[in-house]
Amino acid sequence: MAKNAPVGDNARKGAVKKRSQVYNPKTDKWIKRDSETGKFMDSKSDGTPFKGVRKEK
């Protein structure tokens, strides 16, 4: 997983491993996926992508 230290600088050091995200235009949300199993894990309600998670094409 990615490191988030030092606390309070609002930056992530490195990429989040074994995760990807895809945009769903029907719901207008970004959805996070586990790269190993392909299962959907989480979605964001504000419409912005997850930080540090690679995007699928």
DSSP file (Angstrom, degrees, kcal/mol; ACC not computed):
  #  RESIDUE AA STRUCTURE BP1 BP2  ACC     N-H-->O    O-->H-N    N-H-->O    O-->H-N    TCO  KAPPA ALPHA  PHI   PSI    X-CA   Y-CA   Z-CA
    1    1 A M              0   0    0      0, 0.0     2,-0.1     0, 0.0    15,-0.1   0.000 360.0 360.0 360.0 165.7    0.0    0.0    0.0
    2    2 A A        -     0   0    0     15,-0.1     2,-0.3    12,-0.1    12,-0.2  -0.461 360.0-124.3 -80.5 151.2    1.0    3.6   -0.4
    3    3 A K  B     -A   13   0A   0     10,-1.5    10,-2.4    -2,-0.1    -1,-0.1  -0.734  17.0-169.2 -93.7 146.0    2.5    5.6    2.4
    4    4 A N        +     0   0    0     -2,-0.3     5,-0.3     8,-0.2     7,-0.3   0.261  32.8 156.7-118.1   9.8    0.9    8.8    3.6
    5    5 A A        +     0   0    0      8,-0.1     2,-0.1     2,-0.1     8,-0.1  -0.557  46.3  54.3 -80.9 149.8    3.6   10.3    5.8
    6    6 A P  S >  S-     0   0    0      0, 0.0     3,-1.2     0, 0.0     5,-0.3   0.549  90.3-132.2 -76.2 148.0    4.2   13.0    6.7
    7    7 A V  T 3  S+     0   0    0      1,-0.2    -2,-0.1     2,-0.1    -3,-0.0  -0.418  82.6  27.9 -69.8 136.6    0.7   13.6    8.0
    8    8 A G  T 3  S+     0   0    0     -4,-0.2    -1,-0.2    -2,-0.1    -3,-0.1   0.329  86.7  98.2 101.1  -7.4   -1.0   16.8    7.0
    9    9 A D  S <  S-     0   0    0     -3,-1.2    -2,-0.1    -5,-0.3     3,-0.1   0.485  82.7-132.1 -93.2   0.0    0.7   17.6    3.7
   10   10 A N        +     0   0    0      1,-0.2     2,-0.3    -4,-0.2    -3,-0.1   0.834  66.2 117.9  57.6  38.0   -2.3   16.1    1.7
   11   11 A A        -     0   0    0     -5,-0.3     2,-0.5    -7,-0.3    -1,-0.2  -0.978  55.9-141.9-135.0 147.5    0.1   14.0   -0.5
   12   12 A R        -     0   0    0     -2,-0.3     2,-0.8    -3,-0.1    -8,-0.2  -0.920  13.4-140.9-109.3 134.2    0.6   10.3   -1.1
   13   13 A K  B    S-A    3   0A   0    -10,-2.4   -10,-1.5    -2,-0.5    -8,-0.1  -0.834  70.8  -9.8 -94.5 106.2    4.0    8.9   -1.6
   14   14 A G  S    S-     0   0    0     -2,-0.8     2,-0.2   -12,-0.2   -12,-0.1  -0.166  92.4 -62.3  94.8 169.3    3.8    6.2   -4.3
   15   15 A A        -     0   0    0    -14,-0.1     2,-0.5    -2,-0.1    38,-0.2  -0.547  48.2-105.7 -91.3 155.5    1.0    4.5   -6.0
   16   16 A V    >   -     0   0    0     36,-2.5     3,-0.6    -2,-0.2    38,-0.4  -0.716  43.3-135.4 -78.8 123.4   -1.7    2.4   -4.5
   17   17 A K  T 3  S+     0   0    0     -2,-0.5   -15,-0.1     1,-0.2     3,-0.1  -0.482  74.0  12.0 -85.4 150.9   -0.9   -1.2   -5.4
   18   18 A K  T 3  S+     0   0    0      1,-0.2    17,-1.6    -2,-0.2    18,-0.4   0.749 104.0 103.7  60.3  29.4   -3.4   -3.9   -6.7
   19   19 A R  E <   +B   34   0B   0     -3,-0.6    35,-0.5    15,-0.2     2,-0.3  -0.972  41.1 175.2-136.4 151.7   -6.1   -1.3   -7.3
   20   20 A S  E     -Bc  33  54B   0     13,-1.9    13,-3.5    -2,-0.3     2,-0.3  -0.953  15.5-143.7-146.0 165.7   -7.6    0.4  -10.3
   21   21 A Q  E     -Bc  32  55B   0     33,-2.0    35,-2.7    -2,-0.3     2,-0.3  -0.971   9.1-169.3-135.5 151.4  -10.5    2.8  -10.9
   22   22 A V  E     -B   31   0B   0      9,-2.1     9,-2.9    -2,-0.3     2,-0.4  -0.983  23.2-121.8-138.1 146.7  -13.0    3.2  -13.7
   23   23 A Y  E     -B   30   0B   0     -2,-0.3     7,-0.2     7,-0.2    -2,-0.0  -0.762  15.2-156.4 -93.5 133.1  -15.6    6.0  -14.4
   24   24 A N  E  >> -B   29   0B   0      5,-2.8     4,-1.4    -2,-0.4     5,-1.4  -0.917   4.5-169.3-107.2 106.3  -19.3    5.1  -14.6
   25   25 A P  T  45S+     0   0    0      0, 0.0    -1,-0.1     0, 0.0     5,-0.0   0.759  82.2  61.6 -70.5 -22.6  -21.0    7.8  -16.7
   26   26 A K  T  45S+     0   0    0      1,-0.2    -2,-0.0     3,-0.1     0, 0.0   0.931 119.3  25.1 -67.0 -44.0  -24.5    6.5  -15.7
   27   27 A T  T  45S-     0   0    0     -3,-0.2    -1,-0.2     2,-0.2     3,-0.1   0.533 101.5-130.0 -96.4  -7.7  -24.0    7.2  -12.0
   28   28 A D  T  <5 +     0   0    0     -4,-1.4     2,-0.3     1,-0.2    -2,-0.0   0.882  67.0 122.4  59.3  41.6  -21.4    9.9  -12.5
   29   29 A K  E   < -B   24   0B   0     -5,-1.4    -5,-2.8    17,-0.1     2,-0.4  -0.943  64.2-124.7-132.9 153.0  -19.1    8.2  -10.0
   30   30 A W  E     -BD  23  44B   0     14,-0.5    14,-2.2    -2,-0.3     2,-0.5  -0.838  28.5-155.8 -92.6 134.2  -15.6    6.7   -9.9
   31   31 A I  E     -BD  22  43B   0     -9,-2.9    -9,-2.1    -2,-0.4     2,-0.3  -0.952   5.5-141.6-118.9 129.6  -15.5    3.1   -8.8
   32   32 A K  E     -BD  21  42B   0     10,-3.2     9,-3.3    -2,-0.5    10,-1.1  -0.714  20.7-166.5 -91.5 139.1  -12.4    1.4   -7.3
   33   33 A R  E     -BD  20  40B   0    -13,-3.5   -13,-1.9    -2,-0.3     2,-0.5  -0.933  25.1-120.1-127.7 147.1  -11.7   -2.2   -8.2
   34   34 A D  E  >  -B   19   0B   0      5,-2.5     4,-2.2    -2,-0.3   -15,-0.2  -0.767  21.7-151.1 -81.5 124.3   -9.4   -4.9   -6.9
   35   35 A S  T  4 S+     0   0    0    -17,-1.6    -1,-0.1    -2,-0.5   -16,-0.1   0.779  90.1  50.6 -70.8 -27.1   -7.0   -5.9   -9.7
   36   36 A E  T  4 S+     0   0    0    -18,-0.4    -1,-0.2     1,-0.1   -17,-0.1   0.933 126.2  20.0 -78.5 -46.5   -6.5   -9.5   -8.6
   37   37 A T  T  4 S-     0   0    0      2,-0.1    -2,-0.2     0, 0.0    -1,-0.1   0.705  92.4-132.0 -97.2 -22.6  -10.2  -10.5   -8.2
   38   38 A G     <  +     0   0    0     -4,-2.2     2,-0.2     1,-0.3    -3,-0.1   0.486  56.0 144.4  82.9   3.1  -11.9   -7.9  -10.3
   39   39 A K        -     0   0    0     -5,-0.1    -5,-2.5     1,-0.1     2,-0.3  -0.497  55.0-114.9 -77.7 144.8  -14.5   -7.2   -7.6
   40   40 A F  E     +D   33   0B   0     -7,-0.2    -7,-0.2    -2,-0.2     3,-0.1  -0.613  35.0 177.1 -76.9 136.9  -15.7   -3.6   -7.1
   41   41 A M  E     -     0   0B   0     -9,-3.3     2,-0.3     1,-0.4    -8,-0.2   0.824  52.1 -10.2-108.8 -46.5  -14.7   -2.2   -3.8
   42   42 A D  E     -D   32   0B   0    -10,-1.1   -10,-3.2     2,-0.0    -1,-0.4  -0.969  49.3-149.7-156.3 157.9  -15.8    1.3   -3.3
   43   43 A S  E     -D   31   0B   0     -2,-0.3     2,-0.5   -12,-0.2   -12,-0.2  -0.975  17.4-129.1-136.5 154.6  -17.2    4.3   -5.2
   44   44 A K  E     -D   30   0B   0    -14,-2.2   -14,-0.5    -2,-0.3     3,-0.4  -0.870   8.7-162.1-105.5 134.3  -16.9    8.1   -4.7
   45   45 A S  S    S+     0   0    0     -2,-0.5    -1,-0.1     1,-0.2     0, 0.0   0.648  81.6  66.7 -89.5 -15.6  -20.0   10.2   -4.5
   46   46 A D  S    S-     0   0    0      2,-0.2    -1,-0.2   -16,-0.1   -17,-0.1   0.546 103.5-118.7 -87.9  -4.4  -18.4   13.6   -5.2
   47   47 A G  S    S+     0   0    0     -3,-0.4    -2,-0.1     1,-0.3   -18,-0.1   0.444  74.7 117.7  87.6  -0.5  -17.4   12.8   -8.8
   48   48 A T        -     0   0    0      1,-0.1    -1,-0.3   -18,-0.1   -18,-0.3  -0.742  67.6-107.1 -98.4 150.3  -13.7   13.2   -8.4
   49   49 A P        -     0   0    0      0, 0.0     2,-0.1     0, 0.0    -1,-0.1  -0.284  39.0 -93.1 -72.1 160.7  -11.3   10.3   -9.0
   50   50 A F    >   -     0   0    0      1,-0.1     3,-0.6     4,-0.1     2,-0.4  -0.412  44.6-110.0 -66.9 147.0   -9.4    8.5   -6.2
   51   51 A K  T 3  S+     0   0    0      1,-0.2     3,-0.1    -2,-0.1    -1,-0.1  -0.674  93.9   2.8 -83.0 130.9   -6.0    9.8   -5.4
   52   52 A G  T 3  S+     0   0    0     -2,-0.4   -36,-2.5     1,-0.2     2,-0.5   0.532  97.1 120.5  78.6   6.6   -3.0    7.6   -6.3
   53   53 A V    <   -     0   0    0     -3,-0.6    -1,-0.2   -38,-0.2   -33,-0.1  -0.906  64.9-119.1-107.2 129.6   -5.1    4.9   -8.0
   54   54 A R  E     -c   20   0B   0    -35,-0.5   -33,-2.0    -2,-0.5     2,-0.3  -0.289  25.2-124.7 -68.3 151.3   -4.5    4.1  -11.6
   55   55 A K  E     -c   21   0B   0    -35,-0.2     2,-0.2    -6,-0.0   -33,-0.2  -0.754  15.5-133.1 -97.8 141.0   -7.3    4.5  -14.2
   56   56 A E              0   0    0    -35,-2.7   -33,-0.2    -2,-0.3   -36,-0.0  -0.559 360.0 360.0 -85.4 156.2   -8.5    1.8  -16.5
   57   57 A K              0   0    0     -2,-0.2    -1,-0.1   -35,-0.1   -35,-0.1   0.442 360.0 360.0 -91.1 360.0   -9.0    2.5  -20.2
